[in-house]
Amino acid sequence: MTSRPVHTSPMTPRTCLQRAITALIGLSMIILLSGCQTFNFSPDSVQVTGPSAHGTALVPFRLVGDDQPDWLIPADGLAPELTVTRQTEKTDQDTNWLSVLLYAVTLTLVPAHDEHIYTDSYELSWQGEPLVKSEIEYTIDTYFTLYFPTALFFGSLDSGPAIQQQIARDYVYDFHKSHVLTVIDQQREEFERTDPQTRTELADYLLGPGQNSVYRPSALTRLAELAPKEGALAYHAEHVSLPGYIQVLPESDQAWLIGPQGLNGFDLQAKLNQGVAADELLVQVLNAYPKDEDAIPVVVNSQITDIRQFPSGYYNGMTDNHREILKAGALPAGLVDRMTNKAPDPQLLMAARSGKLRDANGNIRIPTQEELLEQLVRHDNQGQYMSPYTSDDVLAEWVNSAINANIGATAGTGVGAVAGAYLGEKALEQIPFVGGFLGGAVGAEIGKSVGRQTAISASGGWEAIRASSDRSFDDIASMARYLKEKYGTTGNYSDAMNATRQIYPELAEVLAQVR
């Protein structure tokens, strides 16, 4: 049987065109059914009066920061520096629920509509205090459809939220410019009308209309320049409560005036001259440290930093150069070293109160952290609590005995710390009334006592414990802190604490509280 040849007819141009059209329709359907999301900035959402002030302004400051506007011209090259910041943040979102309903009813043919509300701010500040601020709200609309491209009729597919935000920022810039120029013009008219010249006039202006004015730095500088040559520090001290006053002073004067009232260098020196002991002043400085709840976090570039600013003023802005100036001015170095915003160590405060902060020459000296830690421990065995470590930083013999006896390995919070305590519990159970309370609060206390005595016996007895200890503590808090800070990372710390807690059951809770 002979096979016949297979004949194929060539594809006609019409057939190719039909297939191409079919493919194109299929691709279009895929695109059309894929849905889309679009964004659109709405100029009508800017609910402020249109720009009215134009041109430029001659101002008593120079600008640093996010923007360098050519419409604010410094009148003096040595004018104080103001910081300009421009920030945009999303402040709210509003969903159009009618559009959501129609979106569902029409099977996503009608786009769901959201309004994203932003606040754009433009601010001039000095020493962290705002002097001129312009805030403008605007809206970026978002349209979304799942199966249909109808969202394209309300926004642009290739224009994302970042592009629309930039369009909005460019649009509102003239509004900011108009507002800033208007406010500065008003502040200039107020300053020129008041024209403060004398000490009293300047102080009144700074406490009144000049509190939030770009002319504030100039007025503060003018007030500082009125200080007499003799007694300038006393003059400045009368005005340090004016925000920003210290910052316009020379560094040599700043050093003596930074700090809380009564505890800056000027006041401390005056008290020393009156005969107040430096030790007493040091205790005052330590006690004046603000509580944690009085401190507030500082926000830098929209991020909360670890730096903490104290509302009371404390020693904000005190630098090492300032401290060197104070020391050169004969203020005791040990006192100056504590003029910081660093929280005082509790042991440092205790040492100051007990007069342990003087060196061999009688000068105030701030101990190191290691030295402060060593002040917690007695170098004898006469304290109430024996140290599990000797002065050679090795385990005391009684601790080794306890570890060898496996003290602590089977310890519990109820009756008994070891097998001997367990036997003691069984004996107590045979006593009427007492046995009924075992396992409860009374039983637990009795068990602790029995367990402690068993642990003491396993460690060689109380006399052996004291005899093999050459260091001790007067209170359990000092013991817990010292042991944890000095030996907490050593390999035998866990075993030592297990054994020591059986001798001193209260140590466990105190150790847990040590930070």
Secondary structure by P-SEA (a helix, b strand, c coil): cbbbbbbbbcccaaaaaaaaaaaaaaaaaaaaaccbbbbbbbcccccccccccccccccccccccccccccccccccccbbbbbbbbbbbcccccaaaaaaaaaaacccbbbbbbbbbbbbbbccccccccbbbbbbbbbbbbbbcccccccccccccccaaaaaaaaaaaaaaaaaaaaaaaaaaaaaaaaaaccccaaaaaaaaacccccccaaaaaaaaaaaaccccaaaaaaaaccccccccccccaaaaaaccccccccaaaaaaaaaacccaaaaaaaaaaaccccccbbbbbcccccccbbbbcccccccccaaaaaaaaaacccaaaaaacccccccaaaaaaaaacccccccccbbbbcaaaaaaaaccccccccccccccccccccaaaaaaaaacccccccccccccaaaaaaaaaaaaccccccccccaaaaaaaaaaaaaaaaaaaccaaaaaaaccbbbccaaaaaaaaaaacccccaaaaaaaaaaaaccaaaaaaaacc
